[in-house]
Amino acid sequence: MKHKKYLPVMATVSAVILLAGCRGIKDTGDKESIMEKSRLLAAEDTTVESTQVMTEMETQEETTEEITIIEKKPEEVTEELTEELTEEEITEETTDEITVPEETTTWMQAVQEITENEENLWIWEEPEEVTEEVTQPAEPEPVTMSEQDQKNAQAREVAQQIADSITGNSDLEKVRQAAQIVAEYSWNAIYTTEDPDYQTAYGVLCKGVYTCAGSTRALGLVLECMGYSWSHVNENQWSHQWCSVVMDGQQGWADGMGGIADYGECPFATGGTYVDSDGQWYIIP
């Protein structure tokens, strides 16, 4: 750049000298005048050259600034690429987190291991629908009867059938007719003290076993069905037994094993005998 400053000056001076030589200048004064003009021209050329140099320098600075701006663009692109790479790294890290453990070779095996452990298995259940329940009165529970209650019920059913068949006019006639029917059941049964029902009305009326105790209870049950009150004479004793009952306003008695009944005291209470209206004798051995 320094050579460019002085070359135009030297060229200008040379030109002036050449011009002077061409004109044939003879005197020194003219030479001095010419030299002065040459200096002025050289000064002007120097100014012009300086101006040109400044212009070139400004142009270089502008070019440098432009180049600097251009050089910044790759940095921005680099930053964008860095951000994209960062997102890819994040994606890779996320993928590593959900990778199946090395011990589990497939997803199906992982699911199978979870389902086999019932404690870790949670099954979705839909919530139950809430419905208004209509409260209904509870049905009565069926009454469970014991075996003995069932036997008593069966005996009472037969006794009621006998009571419904009685057709006498007086109480004595009705009670005698009831005693005779129960005696017929006894005569058609087996006398025994071995059967567990031998002392019951069920044994006489349903099962076909009897003693004087069973015949007395069978006749008493028929009397109850007929509407009479009675009492058991010699109950639970090893002696003859019969029913005590009020008939037609009088105290009387009735024997279910003998099929007899009458007013007053029973003759069997004192070991006596009884003769009915037909002249039939009844003796207790």
Secondary structure, 3 states (H helix, E strand, C coil): CHHHHHHHHHHHHHHHHHHHHHHCCCCHHHHHHHHHHHHHHHHHHHHHHHHHHHHHHHHHHHHHHHHHHHHHHHHHHHHHHHHHHHHHHHHHHHHHHCCCCCCCCCHHHHHHHHHHCHHHCCCCCCCCCCCCCCCCCCCCCCCCCCHHHHHHHHHHHHHHHHHHHCCCCCHHHHHHHHHHHHHHHHHCCEECCCCCCCCCHHHHHHHCEECHHHHHHHHHHHHHHHCCCEEEECCCCCCCCEEEEEECCEEEEEECCCCEEEECCCHHHHCCEEECCCCCEEECC
